[in-house]
Amino acid sequence: MTSPDVKAAVRGFVAAHGRAPNVVWSAPGRVNLIGEHTDYNAGLVLPFAIAQRTVVAAGHRDGSDDVSVRSTLYADNARARLAEVGPGTVTGWAAYPLGVAWALRRLRERPGLFELSGVDLFIDSAVPAGAGLSSSAALEIAVAGALNELWRLDASAAELAHVSQRAENEVVGAPTGIMDQYASLLGAAGAAVFLDCRSEQAQVVPLPLDPAGLSLVLVDTGERHSHAAGGYAARRASCERAASELGVPALRDIEVDDLPRVERVLDSQTFRRVRHVVTENERVTATVRALARDDMAAVGRLLTDSHTSMRDDYEISTPALDLAVDAALRAGALGARMTGGGFGGAVIALVGRDRAAGLATAALAAFSAAGLAAPHVRTVVPSPGARKEA
C-alpha cells in the first residue's frame, strides 16, 4: 500500500511540474542502538532503520542540465546547473540533495562518454531533523536511489552509501562517518545492522523484542543539533590526532588492554575521548553476543554504560539527554542511552512493553519539573531499509 508520504511527494511533484514523476524512492531514518562516534574511527556500530521515512519523487528535466529541488518541509526552493554544483556552491537544506547529485555525477560521468540529464526532485519526510535519527542520511539515500535509477547508473549499495557520505562531508561540510548511510540502505524489519566500518562488512542481527515483551522507546528532547557545527567536528579531529600520536591508522586499532599505556602518552581529555571509542567498540560486540543468547538484561546494562561513557568521557550529552536517561531508568527501563551525534537529540530506552506508557509519563513529568519543554515520546520499530516506491 502506498504510504501518505509517498502520496504527498507525488502530489507535490505533480503540482510543481504538471506531470507525474518518473521514479519514487524512499529511505528510513535510523536509531543507533549502540556504537556512537565509532564509525569514523573505523569501528563497530549497531544501528537499525525506523519506520519514519523520507520520500523523493524524481523526473527528467528535458532540454536542461539543471537540478531543481522542492520540499513540503521548506518554503525555499533550490535550482542549480548540474555542472556547477560542488563544494562551496550551495548552503542550507538543499546542499544534501544537490550534493548527492554532484557526487553521483563524479562517480559515473566521464567527459565524452555521456552527459547526465537535468532532474526535478520533490521531497517529503517524516524523519525529524536534528533529533539524532539521521534525517540527513535518509534524504541522501532516497535521492541517491532515485537518481541512480533515473540516470541508469547501476551503482551498488556500497557506492550509494559512499556517494551520500561524500555529499555530506564535502558539500554540506559535516565530517560524518559511513554508519548512517548503511543503516538506511540495509535496515531490515525486526533487526539491527552490525556494521564493521573498516571492512564495511554488514550482518543483519535479529532484535528479539517481541518474544521478550520489550519495546524500544525514543525520547526526543527537542534540542536540535547540526553535524556541521563545531562539537562533532572537534571530537573527530581529536580522535584523528590521537591515532596519529599513537602511531595507528585509526582508534579501532587500540584495544582495551592498551588503555593504561595510552593514558601515559596522551593528555587527560584526549585520553578520555580514546577510552570512549575503545570501550564503545567492546560494548557493541558484547551487545551482539547478548542478543544472540537473548540476554536482554545485559543489552540494557550495555546501553546505560554507553551513555555514561558519552556523558563523562566523550562529553557529548546534555542535561536534557541525561534527564531523559534518568527518567527512563527510574521508570523501569532495562537500559537507556543518548543516540546520535550528541549535543541534543534523543534517547533510546529498552523497556518492557507494559511499562512503555509509564516511561512516557515519567519523562514528561521530569521535563516539566525541570522547566523544560515536553519531549516527544514514541515507540520505534526496527524497519526495512531504502526501496523503490514507484
Helices and strands as residue ranges (DSSP letters): H 4-17, E 23-34, G 39-41, E 44-61, E 66-71, E 78-81, G 82-84, H 95-108, E 118-125, H 135-150, H 157-166, I 167-172, H 179-186, E 191-196, E 202-206, H 209-212, E 214-220, H 230-246, G 251-253, G 256-258, H 259-265, H 268-292, H 296-312, H 319-330, E 335-339, E 346-352, G 353-355, H 356-369, E 376-380, E 387-388
